[in-house]
Amino acid sequence: MTTLVTGAAGFLGSHVARQLVARGDDVRVLVRASSSNRAIADLSLEYVTGDLRDQSSLARAMNGVQRVFHVAADYRLWSKNPQDIYDSNVGGTKNLLAAARQAGVEKLIYTSTVATIAVDRPALPNEFTDSRLDEMVGHYKRSKWMAEQEVLQAGKAGLPVIVAMPTTPVGPWDWKPTPTGKIIVDFLNGKMPGYVETGLNFVGVENCAAGHLLLAEKGKIGERYLLGAENLTLKQVLDSLAQLTGLPAPRFKIPHSLALGVAYAETAFSRLIGREPQIPVEGVKIAQHLMFVDCTRAQKELGFRAEPVSAAFERAVRWYEKNGYVSQRRIKRMAHAVPA
């Protein structure tokens, strides 16, 4: 059986590809010509160069494939041209679904996101929570909501799809880093003078990748499954990182109104000098809402298990330190607290 993985050069996708190879699967990956393969360079893989927006390359990638893990996504909280996010996340997914249907694949695991259901409700949201497009904050969330709808509609039309909904993966090989990884890196480098009152559900990236493989084996066609572990406030995350590293956690709680004002000002300045803002407005708006969820369905129905998130934070810290994301001055301060 040949398995295609999109997004294998990225954070979560590289872990999915790695676990498939470790299991002995024949794995093909779709990578853009501009992508670095450093996260998967040591793996035995078949490469197809292409793009989700290029249907001919998808047809080549899908030739002879029985199973697909569509992990690729444009995960940014700011873009000079927001349409690029929709072209990749929505248009690219529609193209992939069409190619999968044409190739007659046996199963397609689509990586959505907790963001499509993590909305304000009286009880904790779960896989059965309905949400609306107007509840999605920012282009990334809106694009993923729209893409997920395309996948679910394709499932109703007969395509064998299962939807994985990762919460917030953390761990090694977050080379970009992702917006979540940037929080950890900023903490390690002493660039977080304060914090806002917000919260997310976190999960170790390796556990999340294993959950994808589990969905392919045991998930129900047309269903959604949250892959998460612990609901934590940002303050709890920073306190955990402080305990792991010996570095001080920020104590100043920044009001959302102040954070939003700073984000708007910083974004305006960034436009003037032509660089990406360090504090995206979209990120601050998202932080105004707790994204806590109930992740018990995959645990009860599929046997999904996730380790304590503190272990994933520790692996992430070690990896950022080892790979040059942390200043030497800060490493000297934390070397005694985080084993090499």
C-alpha distance (Angstrom), angle and dihedral (degrees) to the residues before:
residue distance angle dihedral
M1 . . .
T2 3.79 . .
T3 3.80 116.3 .
L4 3.81 122.9 -161.2
V5 3.80 119.2 -150.2
T6 3.79 121.3 -168.3
G7 3.78 117.7 -162.6
A8 3.80 91.8 27.7
A9 3.80 90.9 142.9
G10 3.80 90.0 59.4
F11 3.78 133.7 79.5
L12 3.80 105.2 -88.4
G13 3.81 94.8 22.8
S14 3.80 92.6 57.7
H15 3.79 90.4 55.3
V16 3.81 91.4 48.8
A17 3.81 90.4 51.2
R18 3.81 91.8 45.8
Q19 3.80 93.2 52.8
L20 3.80 92.7 46.5
V21 3.82 90.9 52.6
A22 3.80 91.2 46.0
R23 3.78 87.8 55.0
G24 3.81 90.9 54.0
D25 3.81 99.5 -106.4
D26 3.80 123.2 149.2
V27 3.79 101.7 -115.9
R28 3.78 128.7 -164.6
V29 3.80 119.6 -171.9
L30 3.77 130.7 -158.2
V31 3.80 110.2 -143.5
R32 3.76 132.1 172.6
A33 3.79 118.1 -118.8
S34 3.82 88.7 -117.3
S35 3.82 95.4 50.3
S36 3.78 124.4 106.2
N37 3.80 114.8 -131.3
R38 3.81 95.5 -160.3
A39 3.81 92.2 120.4
I40 3.82 91.4 57.8
A41 3.81 104.3 23.5
D42 3.80 92.3 113.1
L43 3.80 94.1 54.6
S44 3.80 128.3 95.8
L45 3.80 100.3 -118.5
E46 3.78 140.5 150.5
Y47 3.80 109.5 -124.9
V48 3.79 127.2 -148.1
T49 3.79 116.0 -176.7
G50 3.77 112.1 -142.2
D51 3.77 148.6 103.3
L52 3.79 135.4 -110.1
R53 3.79 87.7 -122.7
D54 3.83 91.5 56.5
Q55 3.80 109.4 77.1
S56 3.81 94.3 -170.2
S57 3.81 91.1 58.2
L58 3.81 90.1 49.0
A59 3.80 90.1 53.6
R60 3.81 89.5 53.4
A61 3.78 92.2 47.0
M62 3.81 92.5 48.6
N63 3.80 96.4 49.1
G64 3.83 108.8 121.2
V65 3.81 93.6 -2.8
Q66 3.80 120.1 140.9
R67 3.81 99.9 -178.7
V68 3.82 134.7 29.6
F69 3.79 133.1 -161.4
H70 3.80 105.4 -165.5
V71 3.80 100.2 -163.9
A72 3.81 99.1 145.1
A73 3.79 117.9 114.2
D74 3.77 139.5 152.7
Y75 3.81 97.3 -116.1
R76 3.79 105.3 -174.3
L77 3.78 131.4 130.9
W78 3.81 91.1 -155.9
S79 3.77 134.3 33.8
K80 3.79 132.0 172.5
N81 3.80 85.9 -137.9
P82 3.85 110.0 29.8
Q83 3.81 90.7 -169.7
D84 3.82 87.5 73.7
I85 3.81 88.8 66.5
Y86 3.81 92.2 52.8
D87 3.81 92.5 44.3
S88 3.81 90.9 56.4
N89 3.78 102.4 34.6
V90 3.80 100.6 37.1
G91 3.79 106.0 19.3
G92 3.80 92.7 37.9
T93 3.80 91.8 50.8
K94 3.80 91.6 49.7
N95 3.80 89.2 51.2
L96 3.79 91.7 49.5
L97 3.81 92.6 48.8
A98 3.80 90.0 52.2
A99 3.81 91.5 49.1
A100 3.80 91.6 47.7
R101 3.78 91.4 50.5
Q102 3.81 91.1 49.2
A103 3.82 91.1 49.0
G104 3.80 93.0 47.8
V105 3.81 95.2 -128.4
E106 3.79 116.3 -167.7
K107 3.83 96.1 -138.3
L108 3.79 138.4 3.2
I109 3.81 121.7 -162.8
Y110 3.79 109.5 -160.4
T111 3.80 118.6 -160.2
S112 3.77 107.7 -140.8
T113 3.81 122.5 161.4
V114 3.78 141.6 -110.8
A115 3.81 85.8 -115.6
T116 3.80 92.3 79.6
I117 3.83 92.3 65.7
A118 3.82 104.0 21.7
V119 3.79 94.9 103.3
D120 3.79 132.9 134.0
R121 3.80 109.4 -76.6
P122 3.82 133.2 150.2
A123 3.83 90.1 -111.4
L124 3.78 129.2 36.3
P125 3.82 110.0 -76.8
N126 3.80 118.9 -115.7
E127 3.81 139.1 172.1
F128 3.81 91.4 -65.9
T129 3.81 94.8 54.2
D130 3.78 112.9 116.8
S131 3.79 116.2 -142.4
R132 3.77 135.6 -179.2
L133 3.76 132.5 -131.7
D134 3.81 90.7 -118.8
E135 3.82 88.7 60.8
M136 3.80 91.8 60.4
V137 3.81 113.4 99.7
G138 3.79 114.9 -144.2
H139 3.78 136.7 -9.4
Y140 3.80 97.7 -69.9
K141 3.81 94.3 54.3
R142 3.79 92.9 42.4
S143 3.79 92.4 49.2
K144 3.81 92.7 49.6
W145 3.81 91.9 47.6
M146 3.80 89.8 51.6
A147 3.81 92.3 46.3
E148 3.79 91.8 49.5
Q149 3.80 89.9 53.3
E150 3.81 89.3 53.7
V151 3.82 90.1 52.2
L152 3.80 94.1 48.0
Q153 3.80 91.1 48.5
A154 3.80 89.9 50.1
G155 3.79 87.9 52.1
K156 3.79 91.5 53.3
A157 3.80 87.8 51.0
G158 3.81 91.0 56.8
L159 3.80 106.9 -89.3
P160 3.85 109.0 135.4
V161 3.81 98.9 -121.3
I162 3.81 132.3 158.8
V163 3.79 121.8 -171.2
A164 3.80 120.7 -136.7
M165 3.80 113.8 -161.8
P166 3.81 110.0 -164.7
T167 3.77 115.7 -165.0
T168 3.83 111.6 -153.2
P169 3.82 112.3 -35.6
V170 3.80 118.3 -153.6
G171 3.78 131.0 179.8
P172 3.81 143.2 80.7
W173 3.82 128.7 -22.1
D174 3.80 95.2 39.7
W175 3.77 88.7 139.8
K176 3.83 100.0 164.8
P177 3.06 87.6 40.7
T178 3.81 111.4 -123.6
P179 3.83 117.6 -128.2
T180 3.81 88.2 -96.1
G181 3.78 92.1 48.8
K182 3.79 89.3 50.3
I183 3.81 89.0 60.8
I184 3.80 89.5 57.0
V185 3.81 92.9 44.8
D186 3.81 92.0 48.2
F187 3.80 89.7 50.7
L188 3.80 91.9 49.8
N189 3.81 91.1 50.2
G190 3.80 94.5 46.9
K191 3.80 93.8 -112.8
M192 3.80 97.1 129.6
P193 3.81 109.1 87.3
G194 3.79 90.8 172.3
Y195 3.78 145.5 -11.0
V196 3.78 138.7 -124.2
E197 3.77 124.4 -128.5
T198 3.79 104.4 -100.9
G199 3.77 140.4 115.9
L200 3.78 143.8 -152.0
N201 3.76 140.1 -175.2
F202 3.80 110.9 -108.9
V203 3.81 133.0 -160.8
G204 3.80 134.9 177.6
V205 3.79 109.0 -100.9
E206 3.80 92.4 -131.3
N207 3.82 90.3 53.6
C208 3.80 90.3 47.6
A209 3.82 91.2 51.6
A210 3.80 90.5 48.9
G211 3.79 87.2 51.7
H212 3.80 89.7 58.5
L213 3.80 90.7 56.0
L214 3.78 89.4 46.9
L215 3.81 91.1 53.8
A216 3.79 90.2 52.8
E217 3.80 89.7 55.3
K218 3.81 103.1 36.9
G219 3.81 109.6 10.8
K220 3.79 121.4 114.5
I221 3.78 117.3 -114.1
G222 3.81 112.0 -105.0
E223 3.83 94.0 15.7
R224 3.82 133.3 118.3
Y225 3.81 125.1 -133.1
L226 3.78 128.2 -169.4
L227 3.80 114.0 -138.8
G228 3.78 105.9 -160.0
A229 3.77 144.0 119.0
E230 3.80 122.3 -165.6
N231 3.80 135.6 19.3
L232 3.81 106.4 -138.1
T233 3.77 134.2 171.0
L234 3.79 117.0 -128.6
K235 3.82 87.7 -112.0
Q236 3.81 90.2 56.3
V237 3.80 90.4 49.7
L238 3.79 92.7 51.3
D239 3.80 91.6 46.1
S240 3.81 89.4 51.3
L241 3.81 91.1 50.6
A242 3.78 89.6 48.7
Q243 3.79 90.6 53.0
L244 3.81 91.3 48.6
T245 3.80 96.2 47.9
G246 3.79 107.1 25.8
L247 3.80 88.5 -124.2
P248 3.82 117.0 132.6
A249 3.79 118.3 -100.3
P250 3.82 117.1 -131.6
R251 3.80 111.3 -100.1
F252 3.81 101.5 -169.5
K253 3.81 113.9 97.2
I254 3.79 108.2 -149.5
P255 3.83 116.4 -146.8
H256 3.80 112.5 -120.6
S257 3.80 90.6 -123.8
L258 3.80 91.4 56.9
A259 3.81 92.9 45.0
L260 3.80 90.7 50.6
G261 3.78 92.2 49.6
V262 3.80 91.2 50.8
A263 3.81 90.4 47.4
Y264 3.81 92.6 53.0
A265 3.80 91.7 48.1
E266 3.79 93.4 45.9
T267 3.80 91.7 47.7
A268 3.81 91.7 51.1
F269 3.82 90.4 50.5
S270 3.80 91.2 46.9
R271 3.79 90.7 54.6
L272 3.80 89.9 53.8
I273 3.80 93.7 53.7
G274 3.81 95.1 36.2
R275 3.79 102.3 -117.7
E276 3.80 137.2 118.2
P277 3.82 113.3 -90.1
Q278 3.79 116.2 -109.2
I279 3.82 90.7 -145.0
P280 3.83 108.6 40.8
V281 3.80 114.9 -153.9
E282 3.80 88.7 -137.9
G283 3.80 91.1 57.3
V284 3.80 92.7 52.5
K285 3.80 91.7 47.9
I286 3.80 90.6 51.0
A287 3.81 89.5 50.2
Q288 3.81 90.1 61.0
H289 3.81 88.1 76.3
L290 3.78 128.9 59.8
M291 3.80 109.7 -124.0
F292 3.79 96.9 -158.4
V293 3.81 115.3 147.0
D294 3.79 142.3 177.3
C295 3.82 107.5 -108.6
T296 3.79 99.2 175.8
R297 3.81 98.6 108.2
A298 3.81 96.4 77.6
Q299 3.79 89.5 43.9
K300 3.80 94.5 52.1
E301 3.80 100.1 37.0
L302 3.81 103.2 32.8
G303 3.78 105.1 22.5
F304 3.82 93.7 -114.9
R305 3.80 111.5 172.7
A306 3.79 129.9 -171.0
E307 3.78 128.5 -170.5
P308 3.83 123.9 -129.3
V309 3.80 107.5 -68.1
S310 3.81 91.3 -130.1
A311 3.82 87.9 74.2
A312 3.81 90.5 54.2
F313 3.81 90.9 48.9
E314 3.80 89.3 52.6
R315 3.82 92.4 51.6
A316 3.81 89.5 48.2
V317 3.80 92.5 50.8
R318 3.80 92.1 49.5
W319 3.80 91.8 48.6
Y320 3.84 94.6 48.7
E321 3.79 89.6 47.8
K322 3.81 93.7 48.5
N323 3.81 94.3 46.3
G324 3.78 100.4 51.5
Y325 3.80 102.6 -99.6
V326 3.82 93.6 120.3
S327 3.80 126.0 65.8
Q328 3.80 117.1 -113.8
R329 3.78 90.4 -121.7
R330 3.78 91.1 58.8
I331 3.82 92.9 42.4
K332 3.78 89.5 57.8
R333 3.78 89.0 54.8
M334 3.79 93.9 49.7
A335 3.80 102.3 34.6
H336 3.79 93.0 96.5
A337 3.81 92.9 52.2
V338 3.81 102.5 46.2
P339 3.82 114.6 50.9
A340 3.79 115.6 -132.0
